[in-house]
Amino acid sequence: MSWGASDLTVRFGAHLALAGVSLEALEGRVTGVVGGDGAGKTTLLRCLVGAIRPDGGEVRRPDPHRIGYLSSSSGTYPDLTVEENLDFAATTYGVPPEEARRRMAEHLERTGLAQARDRLAGDLSGGMRQKLGVIRAMVHRPDLLVLDEPTTGVDPVSRADLWWLVARAAAEGAAVVLATAYLDEAERASWLLALDEGRILAEGTPEQIASGVPGTIHSASARPGGPAAARSWRRGARWRVWTPPGAQSVATDGAEVVPDLHDAVTIAALARELGGASTGGEAA
Amino acid sequence: MWAMIVKEFRQLRRDRRTLAMMIVLPILMLVVFGYAASFDVKSIPVRVIGPAAERLAPALPDPFEVESVDPSAGRSDAETALRDGEVPVVFLTSDTGVTVLLDGSQLFIATSTRGAITALAERAPQRVSVALEVLFNPGLETSAIMVPGLAAMILLFVGTIITSLGVVRERQAGTLEQLAVMPLSPTDVFVGKIAPYFVVAALDMTVVIVAGMWLFDVPFRGSVLAFALGALLFLFVTLGLGVLISSVSENQGQAIQLALLLLLPQIMLSGLIFPLSSMPPGVRWIGYLLPLTYFVEIARGIMVRGAPMSALWPSYLYLAVIGSVVFGLATLRFRRSLAPAERHGRRRPQPALEGASR
């Protein structure tokens, strides 16, 4: 079963938050939505679950009983315990008590929350609270699981736990849509949508996006001068310089590099900024 | 320090509502206390009955104001009129003297009447005997009228402040959006949200009344069922007010401010503390708009005087009407804050194109 959105447009007053964005969420697949702050990730996700109504476009979503949603503001009650939070969700979604208990126990055990089941959610660390939020969102085995930046501000160990939950939900057949600001993490998604200022920058599998970069990239120890300065960015201790197809290449002191997802998304943003066409595995 | 002062002023300027409250509240207090806060009873409506009624009525000096004269009525009519709250004082005349019957649930009027009668008796001809009889609350105990008032105040506090805080907390924690996309109808959320407060308020009120009866010998003369119905209607109003406040407040601070703005005039102008009859008409009409006025009327009427529902029906009717209005508005606002259409507090002008098609 496929859910998603076609040609979504959302305006907040004069600000265009989403401009013609489409997304397909396939059963059993993790679709990542990447982008910086203000790119439109949250707006897209909120449209998808029905929290806001778009100005244009169409949303295909299952019945509310079959949606799981973790909003960016955690969505757990700080004055309820871990178990009470999950109880509330399970009852609301009509999960049989026996099954709810079994799933709860398994997920809490696997993500290291079992000892915290009687603690108030408000007393949990940020990572634990996010794990609780995801477990809560998937307690009813939803058809569409939408998670808004579940891993932001979470330590690597908890992040691994969170990804276990995400993979688990997908394996159970959910169409998972997950927003993240981290590109390294986005590589774990099987399909990616890169957003920038409410528009699609690139779309495809992480490999497709990385291999779809037009032109060449070179490594350099310092930022080049001239027009190439606008096409260079820092990566770790060194610089990367992008030469679009047809442009005159700049001599650097480094070798040509094979672009990864990070490079690809950066170049897509650069290309837009410099007035070029958007790039990507599948042109948006 | 200067930087701190500037920062504080900037923040204050952003918080328009607090600023407005700081200006409005003192003015409101001035009006309420200045005009309404008075224990002096300037006019006492009375009914004069019995064979000598027509002779006595024109002779009654201020502060008595004769409301009606009925020579054919007797003592039992007087008691009924007092019990039903038609009038606070009845002059029961006979050929030999006058018996003044007072409604003890109207403490200040009763006290003032007693003073005026004492003065009057001194001037009265020797052959006329003047007797004074206080009904329902013969000792003119303050507790007898304050306990029913307190019960009303509890419903007001729990219903308005606590409920508004509970709903705003949900908004502040960011969980309201979560609820909006869960398979819960606005009615589910609304009823689920207020049901616990309803139960707590009802329990709270019962405890106060029972404790009042036990500790202060406060009477409960009327029907418990009639009282419960009045409380239910009043709770309906206050819970609606609470939800209404929460729907226009961004945070708990704002909710408390607004709730206070609604509670203060109710407590001051409802007749709970200061008698309505001693307020100037310019302020008194506000009192007659406030729901607490009517529940205080019901609570005191039933508990202290044992008034039947048939005598108090205008109060029930008013509570039912205002309750429906407030509750209706609250439900509407609440639905809007849960509806996907709402963005930045505005309704979407165009119909949604989205569908839930599978």
Interface residues (C-beta under 8 A of the other chain):
Chain A: M1 F12 G13 R46 C47 V49 G50 A51 I52 R53 P54 D55 G56 G57 E58 V59 R60 R61 P62 D63 P64 H65 I67 Y69 S71 S72 S73 S74 G75 T76 Y77 P78 A89 T92 Y93 G94
Chain B: A173 G174 T175 E177 Q178 A180 V181 M182 P183 L184 P340 A341 R343 H344 R348 Q350 A352 L353 E354 G355 A356 S357 R358
